[in-house]
Amino acid sequence: MKTSDLTQNPVSDSEPIHDGDTLPIFLLKWFICSALFTLVSLHLMPIRFDLMEQFSNPLFYAEALFWFMSSLLLAVYVYESSIPGALKRIRFLWAFAPLMMIAVLVVLRAPIHGIREETLAAMDLSQGRCGPIITVTGLLAAGIFYFWARKRSVSIQPRFAAVAVALSAGSLASFIMEFICPYENVMHLIIWHFMPLVLLGSLAAVAGRKLLNS
């Protein structure tokens, strides 16, 4: 390709393929799909036994809100990533802000002493159902989000978009787990809630360019 061709048509190879959705319509569809996915998950899995007590715990609301906002903002990033020049409006790191806030909350709750005991307790597999549930739920939701994103566009930044799809799905799964998992152990949250997100994001980073830009 000649340099003049690139100058005259700099984004020809990254033109988005839209289905006509505006951002509000996209978000409406996202909310409906997320609500249905959450309701089905809560119907199939047992609710945490202390849920009524958690309704009086401000930390419960904060964590649930940040997980939900993480899923939402990362989904918006996927939408924005199909529009040339639109990434000025929402950056990848800004979409990560709710996850960072959750990490801060977890660190603030970390015990000064007894971290070894907490780690050993968290490694108990009887408490470890959260990890597989978040991973499987995240993969299922990511599959839905992927076909949705693939229908909408060939992403300008496919690797970052794929990571955003995976983490949006994983964050939605973690939001659901707020109503299911009764364990508040900090190491439990790190091992069984955060590590699945790392796994989902890593898999997406490897597969993203091929899947979203094929």
MARROSE-844069 format. One record per residue (C-alpha): x, y, z; residue in three letters. Coordinates in pm, whole numbers, plus 50000, padded with zeros to 5 digits. Example, Ala and Ser with C-alpha at 12.3 -4.5 7.8 and 13.67 -1.06 7.14 Angstrom:
BEGIN
512304955050780ala
513674989450714ser
! end
This chain:
BEGIN
500005000050000met
501325034549909lys
501945061450166thr
499535084149979ser
496775058250016asp
497265057550390leu
497185095450404thr
494005098050201gln
492155070250383asn
493805065550723pro
491035045250887val
489755024850595ser
490984992350748asp
489384999851084ser
485935011950981glu
483354999851233pro
480574976851118ile
477564990351313his
474174975151365asp
472715010051407gly
472755010651788asp
473415043451959thr
475135042452298leu
471825045452493pro
470345016152296ile
473534996252347phe
473365002752724leu
469664993852735leu
470414960252571lys
473354955252806trp
471194962353114phe
468474938352996ile
470964910352919cys
472804915853248ser
469574916253448ala
468364883953285leu
471754867353334phe
471814877953700thr
468264865953770leu
468914832053609val
472164827953803ser
470534836854134leu
467704812554060his
470094783753989leu
472584789954273met
471894792454648pro
471694827054801ile
474164834455084arg
472694826555424phe
473594860855568asp
472164881555282leu
469594899355499met
472374909955738glu
474424922855445gln
471634946755349phe
472634967355653ser
476344966255565asn
477584996755365pro
480624977055244leu
478334951755077phe
476644979354876tyr
480004995354788ala
481514962954658glu
478364953354465ala
478224988154311leu
481894987554207phe
481554952754051trp
478494964253858phe
480154996853747met
483224977453640ser
481124955353416ser
479224985353279leu
482245007553204leu
484184979253042leu
481134971852823ala
481085008552722val
484765005552635tyr
483914976752401val
481304999052234tyr
483715028252209glu
486505006552072ser
484605001751745ser
484475039251671ile
487575056551526pro
488595085351749gly
486045077252021ala
488565063152267leu
489335098852374lys
486025097652563arg
486695066752770ile
490145052352830arg
490945016652915phe
492435026553252leu
489385047753334trp
487215017253268ala
489444999153517phe
488725024453795ala
485985004153973pro
488254973453984leu
490964995254137met
488485007554399met
487574971554488ile
491274963454520ala
491674993154757val
488734981054970leu
490264946254988val
493694959755087val
492164981655357leu
490474950755503arg
493674930055500ala
494804919855851pro
498134932255982ile
498704898856151his
497464863956073gly
497784866055697ile
499224830755685arg
496234816855872glu
493834835255641glu
495644821655336thr
495464785955465leu
491764790155540ala
491154804755195ala
492844775055029met
490174752055171asp
488484738454860leu
485144737255040ser
485244775355024gln
486574776454671gly
483424772354462arg
483504809754385cys
486524806554156gly
485054780453920pro
481644797453927ile
483114831553838ile
485294815753568thr
482494795253409val
479904822953445thr
482424847853309gly
483184825553009leu
479474821052932leu
478784858252961ala
481954866052765ala
480684843452487gly
477454863452468ile
479314896652483phe
481824884452223tyr
479214875851960phe
477494908652037trp
480764927951995ala
481734908151685arg
478374915951524lys
478774952851598arg
482304958851483ser
485784948751394val
487514965051688ser
490214990951638ile
492074977051940gln
491034940251938pro
493304928552220arg
492194955352466phe
488574950952355ala
488764913352412ala
490214918852761val
487414943752829ala
484804918252714val
486264891552945ala
486624914653245leu
483154929453193ser
481744894153199ala
483914884553497gly
482874915753686ser
479234907553624leu
479874872553761ala
481594887754066ser
478624911154115phe
476374880554121ile
478704863454371met
478154892254614glu
474684877154668phe
475924841054683ile
479344839254853cys
479274843555234pro
483074844455282tyr
484634878155366glu
488184865155415asn
490534888955229val
492694860755093met
489544842654982his
488594873354777leu
492064875354624ile
492374838254541ile
488804829254443trp
487394862554317his
490314882254167phe
492424854054026met
489614841853797pro
489514877153652leu
493254875153590val
492704841753417leu
489844855053203leu
491794886253110gly
494914866353021ser
492984842452798leu
491284871752629ala
494574890052571ala
495974859552393val
492874852752185ala
491644888252131gly
493454898251814arg
492424866351633lys
488794866151751leu
487854902851723leu
489944911851421asn
489644880551209ser
! end
